[in-house]
Amino acid sequence: MLRTFVMMGVSGSGKSCIGAKLAHALGGVFEDADDFHPQSNIEKMAHGVPLTDSDRWPWLHSLRQQIILYRRIADYYVLSCSALKQCYRDTLRGNDSTDTLHFVYLKGTPDLLRQRMEARQHFMPSTLLESQLAILEEPQEALIVDIRTAPDQIVRVILDSVRSMEVTQAVAPKSLHLKKLHPQKLHPKKPHQKNLL
């Protein structure tokens, strides 16, 4: 049963916004991976210093434990996490199949991502965008969504994609609370950015 979604992408891609909306639509739990960084990681990023793999491994393992925890106590769990490298995603996935855990890659151009980062208040400066893009390994097994799409539409794309995969009939039951997502439009024509790799 598909119960875990990881919203991935570099900073400024809208992971937290989309993740929170998706969790609300599913009646599930949302968490932001940034909240699990140790203070040492936050201070490095705040000073414009890119994290290393050794900085990230304890953080990624703690996120995997959150995935396991919420599988026991929540129907759906949505996590926003950069998950830039395949090995990072492998750590988050653990032994889960694509039927259980699904990545959603929020993809945007460097210019748009930089504009978004400069317009927000966050401990990570826009100067670190280049370092993130440099190590980004685009996923082979993920739903890819263009971040120029409106947030509510992105959530609809995700829900429709899950339905089309027919992973489970319980993913999008009629009882889902989607009032803010205009339920009368839940079955739009397939947008061009809806790609499953």
C-alpha positions in Angstrom: 0.0 0.0 0.0 1.4 3.4 -1.0 1.6 5.4 2.2 4.8 7.4 2.1 5.6 10.3 -0.2 8.9 12.1 -0.4 8.9 15.5 -2.0 12.4 16.0 -3.3 14.4 18.7 -5.1 16.8 21.4 -4.4 16.1 24.4 -2.2 13.4 26.8 -3.5 11.5 24.1 -5.4 8.5 24.3 -3.0 8.9 20.9 -1.2 7.4 22.1 2.1 4.5 24.0 0.5 3.5 21.1 -1.8 4.2 18.5 0.9 2.0 20.2 3.4 -0.9 20.5 0.9 -0.6 16.9 -0.2 -0.6 15.7 3.4 -3.7 17.8 4.1 -5.4 16.4 1.0 -4.7 12.8 2.2 -5.5 13.5 5.8 -1.9 12.4 6.6 1.1 13.8 8.5 3.6 16.2 7.0 7.2 16.8 8.2 10.0 18.9 6.9 13.4 17.3 6.8 15.0 20.7 7.6 13.6 20.3 11.1 15.8 17.3 11.7 19.1 18.8 10.9 21.5 19.1 13.8 22.5 22.6 14.8 26.0 22.0 13.3 24.5 21.5 9.9 22.2 24.5 10.2 25.2 26.7 11.2 27.3 25.5 8.2 24.5 26.2 5.7 23.7 29.6 7.3 27.4 30.5 6.7 27.3 29.4 3.1 29.2 26.2 3.6 27.8 23.2 1.7 27.1 20.0 3.6 29.2 16.9 3.0 28.1 13.3 2.9 29.4 12.8 6.4 27.2 15.7 7.5 24.1 14.2 5.8 24.3 10.5 6.7 23.1 10.8 10.4 20.4 13.2 9.2 19.2 10.8 6.5 19.2 7.8 8.9 17.0 9.8 11.3 14.6 10.6 8.5 14.4 6.9 7.6 13.4 6.2 11.3 10.6 8.8 11.0 9.3 7.1 7.9 9.2 3.8 9.8 7.6 5.4 12.9 4.8 7.1 11.0 4.0 4.0 9.0 2.8 2.5 12.3 0.7 5.5 13.5 -0.5 7.4 10.4 -2.3 6.4 7.2 -0.2 8.7 5.1 3.2 10.3 5.7 4.6 13.1 3.5 8.2 14.2 4.0 9.9 17.1 2.2 13.6 16.3 1.7 16.2 17.4 -0.9 17.3 13.8 -1.4 19.7 15.0 -4.0 21.7 11.8 -4.7 20.5 8.3 -5.5 22.3 6.9 -2.4 20.4 9.4 -0.2 17.1 8.2 -1.7 18.2 4.6 -1.2 18.7 5.3 2.5 15.3 6.9 2.8 13.6 4.0 0.9 15.3 1.3 2.9 13.6 -2.0 2.0 10.4 -0.2 0.8 9.2 -0.9 -2.7 7.8 1.7 -5.1 4.4 0.5 -4.1 5.0 1.7 -0.5 7.2 4.8 -0.9 7.0 7.2 -3.8 9.3 10.1 -4.7 8.0 13.3 -6.3 10.7 15.4 -7.9 9.9 19.1 -8.0 11.9 20.4 -10.9 12.7 24.0 -11.9 15.2 26.1 -13.7 18.2 27.5 -11.8 16.9 31.1 -12.4 13.5 30.4 -11.0 14.9 28.5 -8.0 17.3 31.3 -7.2 14.5 33.9 -7.4 12.4 31.8 -5.0 15.3 31.4 -2.6 16.1 35.1 -2.6 12.5 35.9 -1.9 12.1 33.7 1.2 13.4 33.7 4.8 15.4 30.6 5.4 18.7 29.6 7.0 20.1 28.4 3.7 21.3 31.2 1.5 20.8 31.3 -2.3 24.6 31.1 -2.8 24.3 27.4 -1.9 22.0 26.6 -4.9 24.9 26.0 -7.2 26.4 23.4 -4.9 23.1 21.6 -4.7 22.6 21.6 -8.4 26.2 20.3 -8.8 25.5 17.1 -6.9 21.9 16.6 -7.9 21.3 13.2 -9.5 17.8 13.3 -11.1 15.7 10.3 -10.0 14.9 7.4 -12.4 11.9 6.3 -10.4 9.8 9.4 -9.5 7.0 11.6 -10.6 8.5 14.7 -12.2 6.6 17.9 -11.8 7.4 21.4 -13.2 7.4 23.8 -10.4 6.0 26.6 -12.6 2.6 24.8 -12.1 0.4 26.2 -9.3 0.7 24.4 -6.0 -2.9 23.1 -5.9 -2.5 21.8 -9.5 0.7 20.0 -8.6 -1.2 18.2 -5.7 -3.9 17.2 -8.2 -1.3 15.9 -10.6 0.2 13.8 -7.8 -3.2 12.4 -6.8 -4.2 11.7 -10.4 -0.8 10.0 -11.0 -1.3 7.7 -8.0 -4.7 6.8 -9.3 -3.5 6.1 -12.8 -0.8 3.8 -11.4 -3.6 1.9 -9.5 -1.1 1.2 -6.7 -4.0 1.0 -4.3 -7.7 1.9 -4.4 -7.2 3.5 -1.0 -4.9 6.3 -2.1 -7.6 8.6 -3.3 -11.0 7.5 -1.8 -14.0 9.6 -2.3 -13.8 10.7 1.3 -10.6 12.7 0.8 -11.0 16.3 2.0 -10.1 18.3 -1.1 -12.3 21.4 -0.8 -9.3 23.7 -1.3 -8.3 21.8 -4.3 -11.5 22.2 -6.3 -12.7 18.6 -6.4 -14.8 19.2 -9.5 -11.5 19.6 -11.4 -9.7 16.5 -10.1 -9.6 14.8 -13.5 -8.1 17.4 -15.8 -6.4 16.6 -19.1 -3.0 15.2 -18.5 -0.5 18.1 -18.2 2.7 18.0 -20.2 4.9 17.9 -17.1 3.3 14.7 -15.8 6.1 12.2 -16.3 6.7 9.0 -14.5 10.2 7.7 -14.9 
